């Protein structure tokens, strides 16, 4: 499935929803190494962006999103509407990123 066929809205411009299939949901859990955590802890001393965690967060979000696309496609969907993300710290230094939405079948508006 093309990621252009996803939206946080409940309609996709130029298309109409002809069938709602299922809620698709995927979780990705990530952590940094102890060395990465020490480096990030040192960055918190001066404040600002914690650059050591940015790639980790981007990878976790992308993995959850791509897995969600695969789940929707396996259900026969050609689009996902209402895409949302959530994140929770499972334990100290371990975070889950959740991506979910409604897998739908859309067709172009005539």
ChimeraX commands (.cxc) that place a marker at each C-alpha (Angstrom):
marker #1 position 0.00,0.00,0.00 radius 0.5
marker #1 position 1.21,3.47,-0.87 radius 0.5
marker #1 position 1.60,5.69,2.21 radius 0.5
marker #1 position -0.08,8.49,0.21 radius 0.5
marker #1 position -3.28,6.50,0.72 radius 0.5
marker #1 position -3.25,7.26,4.44 radius 0.5
marker #1 position -4.66,10.23,6.28 radius 0.5
marker #1 position -5.34,11.45,9.79 radius 0.5
marker #1 position -8.70,12.68,8.51 radius 0.5
marker #1 position -11.74,10.45,8.05 radius 0.5
marker #1 position -11.93,11.01,4.31 radius 0.5
marker #1 position -9.35,10.90,1.55 radius 0.5
marker #1 position -9.62,13.80,-0.93 radius 0.5
marker #1 position -10.62,12.57,-4.39 radius 0.5
marker #1 position -11.82,9.21,-3.07 radius 0.5
marker #1 position -14.89,7.86,-1.36 radius 0.5
marker #1 position -14.92,5.10,1.22 radius 0.5
marker #1 position -16.89,2.15,-0.12 radius 0.5
marker #1 position -16.16,-0.26,2.72 radius 0.5
marker #1 position -14.77,-0.12,6.25 radius 0.5
marker #1 position -12.78,-3.26,6.98 radius 0.5
marker #1 position -11.06,-3.35,10.38 radius 0.5
marker #1 position -9.12,-1.24,12.82 radius 0.5
marker #1 position -5.45,-1.85,12.12 radius 0.5
marker #1 position -3.05,-1.55,15.01 radius 0.5
marker #1 position 0.68,-2.13,15.30 radius 0.5
marker #1 position 3.14,-1.61,18.15 radius 0.5
marker #1 position 6.90,-1.14,18.02 radius 0.5
marker #1 position 8.96,-1.29,21.21 radius 0.5
marker #1 position 12.45,0.22,21.28 radius 0.5
marker #1 position 15.26,1.02,23.68 radius 0.5
marker #1 position 18.77,2.46,23.44 radius 0.5
marker #1 position 21.92,0.76,24.63 radius 0.5
marker #1 position 23.31,1.67,28.03 radius 0.5
marker #1 position 25.98,3.77,26.30 radius 0.5
marker #1 position 23.31,5.66,24.32 radius 0.5
marker #1 position 21.32,6.23,27.51 radius 0.5
marker #1 position 24.38,7.64,29.28 radius 0.5
marker #1 position 25.05,9.96,26.34 radius 0.5
marker #1 position 21.43,11.12,26.32 radius 0.5
marker #1 position 21.51,11.65,30.09 radius 0.5
marker #1 position 24.54,13.91,29.63 radius 0.5
marker #1 position 22.66,15.88,26.97 radius 0.5
marker #1 position 19.82,16.52,29.44 radius 0.5
marker #1 position 22.27,18.39,31.66 radius 0.5
marker #1 position 22.51,21.22,29.12 radius 0.5
marker #1 position 18.89,21.02,27.95 radius 0.5
marker #1 position 17.50,21.29,24.44 radius 0.5
marker #1 position 16.96,18.54,21.90 radius 0.5
marker #1 position 18.20,15.09,22.86 radius 0.5
marker #1 position 19.78,14.24,19.51 radius 0.5
marker #1 position 20.72,10.69,20.55 radius 0.5
marker #1 position 17.04,9.76,20.87 radius 0.5
marker #1 position 15.75,11.41,17.67 radius 0.5
marker #1 position 16.80,8.58,15.28 radius 0.5
marker #1 position 15.45,5.99,17.72 radius 0.5
marker #1 position 12.06,7.71,17.85 radius 0.5
marker #1 position 11.96,8.12,14.07 radius 0.5
marker #1 position 12.75,4.41,13.55 radius 0.5
marker #1 position 10.11,3.32,16.06 radius 0.5
marker #1 position 7.44,5.51,14.44 radius 0.5
marker #1 position 8.35,4.38,10.92 radius 0.5
marker #1 position 8.38,0.71,11.93 radius 0.5
marker #1 position 4.94,0.96,13.56 radius 0.5
marker #1 position 3.54,2.87,10.55 radius 0.5
marker #1 position 4.96,0.45,7.95 radius 0.5
marker #1 position 3.70,-2.54,9.93 radius 0.5
marker #1 position 0.26,-0.90,10.08 radius 0.5
marker #1 position 0.30,-0.48,6.27 radius 0.5
marker #1 position 1.17,-4.17,5.86 radius 0.5
marker #1 position -1.62,-5.20,8.24 radius 0.5
marker #1 position -4.17,-3.11,6.32 radius 0.5
marker #1 position -3.01,-4.48,2.98 radius 0.5
marker #1 position -3.28,-8.05,4.31 radius 0.5
marker #1 position -6.92,-7.28,5.18 radius 0.5
marker #1 position -7.59,-6.21,1.58 radius 0.5
marker #1 position -7.54,-2.46,2.21 radius 0.5
marker #1 position -6.19,0.10,-0.21 radius 0.5
marker #1 position -6.22,3.01,2.28 radius 0.5
marker #1 position -6.14,3.83,5.99 radius 0.5
marker #1 position -8.13,6.71,7.45 radius 0.5
marker #1 position -8.00,8.21,10.93 radius 0.5
marker #1 position -4.31,7.35,11.41 radius 0.5
marker #1 position -3.09,8.08,14.92 radius 0.5
marker #1 position 0.03,7.53,17.02 radius 0.5
marker #1 position 0.48,7.01,20.71 radius 0.5
marker #1 position 3.57,6.37,22.81 radius 0.5
marker #1 position 3.99,4.97,26.29 radius 0.5
marker #1 position 7.02,4.31,28.42 radius 0.5
marker #1 position 6.75,0.60,29.25 radius 0.5
marker #1 position 9.62,0.74,31.72 radius 0.5
marker #1 position 12.53,3.10,32.32 radius 0.5
marker #1 position 14.23,3.55,28.95 radius 0.5
marker #1 position 11.80,1.33,27.00 radius 0.5
marker #1 position 9.07,2.97,24.93 radius 0.5
marker #1 position 6.30,1.56,22.79 radius 0.5
marker #1 position 4.99,3.43,19.77 radius 0.5
marker #1 position 1.49,2.53,18.65 radius 0.5
marker #1 position 0.13,3.31,15.19 radius 0.5
marker #1 position -3.53,2.68,14.40 radius 0.5
marker #1 position -6.31,3.62,12.02 radius 0.5
marker #1 position -9.26,2.23,10.06 radius 0.5
marker #1 position -8.44,0.05,7.06 radius 0.5
marker #1 position -10.82,0.87,4.24 radius 0.5
marker #1 position -11.47,0.28,0.58 radius 0.5
marker #1 position -11.73,3.50,-1.40 radius 0.5
marker #1 position -12.47,4.28,-5.00 radius 0.5
marker #1 position -11.88,7.46,-6.97 radius 0.5
marker #1 position -14.74,9.93,-7.05 radius 0.5
marker #1 position -16.13,10.03,-10.59 radius 0.5
marker link #1:1,2 radius 0.2
marker link #1:2,3 radius 0.2
marker link #1:3,4 radius 0.2
marker link #1:4,5 radius 0.2
marker link #1:5,6 radius 0.2
marker link #1:6,7 radius 0.2
marker link #1:7,8 radius 0.2
marker link #1:8,9 radius 0.2
marker link #1:9,10 radius 0.2
marker link #1:10,11 radius 0.2
marker link #1:11,12 radius 0.2
marker link #1:12,13 radius 0.2
marker link #1:13,14 radius 0.2
marker link #1:14,15 radius 0.2
marker link #1:15,16 radius 0.2
marker link #1:16,17 radius 0.2
marker link #1:17,18 radius 0.2
marker link #1:18,19 radius 0.2
marker link #1:19,20 radius 0.2
marker link #1:20,21 radius 0.2
marker link #1:21,22 radius 0.2
marker link #1:22,23 radius 0.2
marker link #1:23,24 radius 0.2
marker link #1:24,25 radius 0.2
marker link #1:25,26 radius 0.2
marker link #1:26,27 radius 0.2
marker link #1:27,28 radius 0.2
marker link #1:28,29 radius 0.2
marker link #1:29,30 radius 0.2
marker link #1:30,31 radius 0.2
marker link #1:31,32 radius 0.2
marker link #1:32,33 radius 0.2
marker link #1:33,34 radius 0.2
marker link #1:34,35 radius 0.2
marker link #1:35,36 radius 0.2
marker link #1:36,37 radius 0.2
marker link #1:37,38 radius 0.2
marker link #1:38,39 radius 0.2
marker link #1:39,40 radius 0.2
marker link #1:40,41 radius 0.2
marker link #1:41,42 radius 0.2
marker link #1:42,43 radius 0.2
marker link #1:43,44 radius 0.2
marker link #1:44,45 radius 0.2
marker link #1:45,46 radius 0.2
marker link #1:46,47 radius 0.2
marker link #1:47,48 radius 0.2
marker link #1:48,49 radius 0.2
marker link #1:49,50 radius 0.2
marker link #1:50,51 radius 0.2
marker link #1:51,52 radius 0.2
marker link #1:52,53 radius 0.2
marker link #1:53,54 radius 0.2
marker link #1:54,55 radius 0.2
marker link #1:55,56 radius 0.2
marker link #1:56,57 radius 0.2
marker link #1:57,58 radius 0.2
marker link #1:58,59 radius 0.2
marker link #1:59,60 radius 0.2
marker link #1:60,61 radius 0.2
marker link #1:61,62 radius 0.2
marker link #1:62,63 radius 0.2
marker link #1:63,64 radius 0.2
marker link #1:64,65 radius 0.2
marker link #1:65,66 radius 0.2
marker link #1:66,67 radius 0.2
marker link #1:67,68 radius 0.2
marker link #1:68,69 radius 0.2
marker link #1:69,70 radius 0.2
marker link #1:70,71 radius 0.2
marker link #1:71,72 radius 0.2
marker link #1:72,73 radius 0.2
marker link #1:73,74 radius 0.2
marker link #1:74,75 radius 0.2
marker link #1:75,76 radius 0.2
marker link #1:76,77 radius 0.2
marker link #1:77,78 radius 0.2
marker link #1:78,79 radius 0.2
marker link #1:79,80 radius 0.2
marker link #1:80,81 radius 0.2
marker link #1:81,82 radius 0.2
marker link #1:82,83 radius 0.2
marker link #1:83,84 radius 0.2
marker link #1:84,85 radius 0.2
marker link #1:85,86 radius 0.2
marker link #1:86,87 radius 0.2
marker link #1:87,88 radius 0.2
marker link #1:88,89 radius 0.2
marker link #1:89,90 radius 0.2
marker link #1:90,91 radius 0.2
marker link #1:91,92 radius 0.2
marker link #1:92,93 radius 0.2
marker link #1:93,94 radius 0.2
marker link #1:94,95 radius 0.2
marker link #1:95,96 radius 0.2
marker link #1:96,97 radius 0.2
marker link #1:97,98 radius 0.2
marker link #1:98,99 radius 0.2
marker link #1:99,100 radius 0.2
marker link #1:100,101 radius 0.2
marker link #1:101,102 radius 0.2
marker link #1:102,103 radius 0.2
marker link #1:103,104 radius 0.2
marker link #1:104,105 radius 0.2
marker link #1:105,106 radius 0.2
marker link #1:106,107 radius 0.2
marker link #1:107,108 radius 0.2
marker link #1:108,109 radius 0.2
marker link #1:109,110 radius 0.2
view
